[in-house]
């Protein structure tokens, strides 16, 4: 590394400027690093292309490929299904937004209830623990059937029978149990010295939880929370078991009429396209937090 100094005089006095000039060894090192990156990228591209070509020929050379192509990859039925599937997808997106917000709020309340201290709060902790144990153990599909099909059978006055609302309620009940455990893990990961320091400054237990513990807990648990939201996004398609016309149900209607399964492929690809951005966001947030943790920065 070479540092050159330039001294310039003006009305305000002398100004000292330093210009950084990288050394020859550093320039060669950077050139070698770029060449290695280009070589690795080229090798990965060629490997991916070869793998794709091999898989393509393996699939298309199978004896049953013509029939499979006609049944699952028919362009005519794909064009027919896409508008209906996209129309139904709007219901899935609305369910994701509403249920996602409800899951975060309810999950936080359950997590806080499970971390309350003192014998007086034992019933609250027990109820919160029973809730999480029950809904984490109960399969989501069974929960949906119980809520969507069982609640209307009770004929309760003032209780909705809308399959969309009932399906969203079942999704919220199940996913809030998972999210509550994520929040609880974040709360318990905060070192007790943080609470002690906050109390020594005069903060109450509630103020300590709100201003010291929860902000740190939420930041640490962002990646698993995003993963749960990705799973919720896919599982919104299960509300179709109650008759709600979402993307999956729209595809099912066309399949029942045409006896061709291409609409299912279209619906699946639409969900994949909707999920990929959130998945990449989760990966980016996770990598960013790992880098900051490795550098000793705050979370």
N, C-alpha and C positions, 0 to 999 in steps of 0.2 A: 504494500500500500504506500502510495506517495501522497504527501500533503504539501501543496504549494501555497505560499502565503503572499497575498497582494496587499500593499499598503497604498491607500489613496488619500490624498489630502483634499479637504473642502473647507467651507466656512465654519462648519461645526467641529472641525478637528480631524484627526486621522481615523480612518476606518480600517480595521483589520478583517480581511476576508480569507477563509480557508476553503480551498477547492479540493475535493476528494478525487483522486485518480487511482483506480484499482490497479493492483500489481499484475504482472504478466501471469503469475501462477494462479491468481484468482480468476482471471479471464479464461485461462485454459480449463480451470475446474468448472466454471459455469458453462463453457462450451461443451465439455464432456457430459455434464448433467443434462443439457438440452438434447444432445445426440442420443443419450441413453433413453430419455423419455420418448423421443420420436420412435426409436427402435421398439420399445415396449408397446407403444400404441399400434405400430404396424403389425407386430406379431399377434396382438390381441384381435385386431380386425381380421387378419387372415384366418386365425383359429376359429373365430366366430362364424365367418363365411363358410369355411369348410364344414363345420359342425352343422350349420343350417342346411347346406346342400345335401349332406349325408342323410339327415333326418327327413328331408323332403323326399328323396328317392326311396328311403325305407318305407315311408307312408304310402306314397303313390304307387309303389310296386306291390303293395299288399293285395291279395286276391279279392278282398271285400271292399277295396277303396271306391270303385264306381258307385256301389250302393250306398256306402257311407257318405260320399260326397253329395249324392242326390238327397239323402235324408237329413244331413246336418249342415250342409254348406250350399244350399240352393239360393242362388242370387235373387230369383224372383220372390221367394218368400222373405228373404232378408230385406228387400226394398219395401215389401208390404208391412213388415213388422216394425221397422225402425221408427216411423212416425208415432205409432201407438206406444211403443216401448218408451220413447222419449217423453211422451205425454204422461205416462204413468210414473216416469222417473221423478217428475216434479213432486209427486206425493212422497217419494222416498227422501228427497232433499228436505222437504218441510218437516218430515218426521225426524230427520237427523238434527236439524236446527233446534226444534222444540225439545225433543227428548234429550239431546246433548246438554242443553242448558239445565234442564230439570235434573239430569243425572249428576252434573257437577255440584249443584246446590244440595241435593239430597245426600249425595255421597260425602260432602264436606260435613254436613250436620251429623251424619252417623259416625264419621271418623272422630269428630270432636267429642261426641257422646261416649265413644269407647275409650277416650283418653282422659276423661274427667277423673279427678283424684278425690279421695275421701270416701269413707264408708257410706255416707248419705247418698252418694250417687251410684251405689251398687245396682239398684234396680234398673237405672238407665243404662249402665254398662252391660248388664245382662240382656236386656231387650235388644240393644244394638248388636251384641254378639250373636244372639239368636237369629236376628234378621239376616246378617251377613252369612252365617252358616247355612241357613235354610235356602236362600236364593242363590247362593253360589253352588250349592249342591243340586238344586232343582234344574233339570235341563230346560233351556229356554223354550224349546218347542212345546214342552208340556205346560210350562207357565203360560204361554200364549193360548193354548187350547183351553186351559182352566179359566182364564180371564175372558177371552173372546167368546167362548161358547158357554161357560158356566154362569157368568154374571147375568146375561139376558135371560137365562132359564129361571133365575130367582124372581123375576118380574117385580123388582123393587121400584117403588115410586120415586121419580126424580133422578134415577140412575140411567145414564145414557146406554144405548145399545149400539151406538155407532162403532163398527169394527175398527175404524181408524183410531178413534180415541182409546178404545179398549186395548188395541194392539200396542199403541204408544205407551199406555200405562204398564203393560206387561214388560216392554223393553226397559222402561225406566226402573221398574222394581228389580229386574235382574242386574242391569248394568250398574245401578247405584251401589249394589253390594260389592261388586268388583272395584269400583272407583273408590269406595269408602276404605277398602284395604290399602289401596295405593296411597291415599291421603294419610292414613294412619301410619303407614311405613315412613312417609316423609316427616310426620310430626315426631315420631319416636327417634328419627335419625338426628334431630337437632340436639346438640350436646346439652346436658343439664346445666352447664356453666352459663349458657345463654339465658336460661330462665333465672338463675341466681343473680346474674349481673343486672337483668331488667328489674328484678324485685329490689335489689340494693339501690337502684335509682329512684325507687318510689312508685313503680308501676304496680297496678293490681294484677291479680291472676288473669282477669279478662283482658286487660290492656297488654299484658305480656303475650298472651296467646294471639291477640289480633295484630300487634305491631312488631313482634319479634319472631315468634315461632311459626305462624302460618305463612308469612312471606317466604321464609327460607324453605319450609316444607314444600310449598307449591313449586318453587323454582327447581328444586331437586327432582321433583316427580313429573316434570313436563313430558319427557319422552314416553314413559308408560301411560300417561293420560292420553297422549295423542294416539298411542297404539289402541287403547280402548275405544277411542272415537272412530278409528278406522274399522274396528270390528263392528261397532254399532252401525256404521254406515252400510256395511254389507248385510247385517241382520235385519235392517228395516224391510228387506224383501220378504221376511217371514210373515208380515201382517197380512199377506195375501191368503193365508189359510182361513181367515174370517170373511173373505169375500171382497176385501178392499182392492180396488183396481190400481195397483202400482205397476212398476215395470215388469215384475215377474208374472203377475196376474194377467197383464195385457198380452204377454207372450204365450201364456197358458191358454188363453181364449183362442188365439190363432192356431195353436197346435191342436187343440181339440176339434177345430173345424177342418183343418187341412191334413191332419195326421203326419205333419212334417215337423221335425224338431229344430229347424233352423232358427225360429224365433227365440228358443232358449239360448242358442249361441249368441245371438244379437244382444239379448238382455245381459248375458254374462260379460260380454265385451264392454257394454256400456258401464256396468258396475266396475270393471277393471279400470276403464278410463277415468272414472270418477274417483277411484281409490288411489291411483298412482300418485297424483299430486300430494295428497295427505301423507302417503308413505314416504315420499322423498323429503317432505318437510320434516317428518319425524326423524329420518336419518340425518338430515342437516342439523337439526337442533341437538340430537344426541352427540354427533361428532363435535359440534361447537362447544358443548358443555364438557366433553372429554378433554378437548384441547385446553380449555381454561383451567380444568382441574389439574392437568399435567403441568401447567405452567404455574400452579400455585395461586391462581386467581380466585376470586369469589364466584360462587355459583349464581 
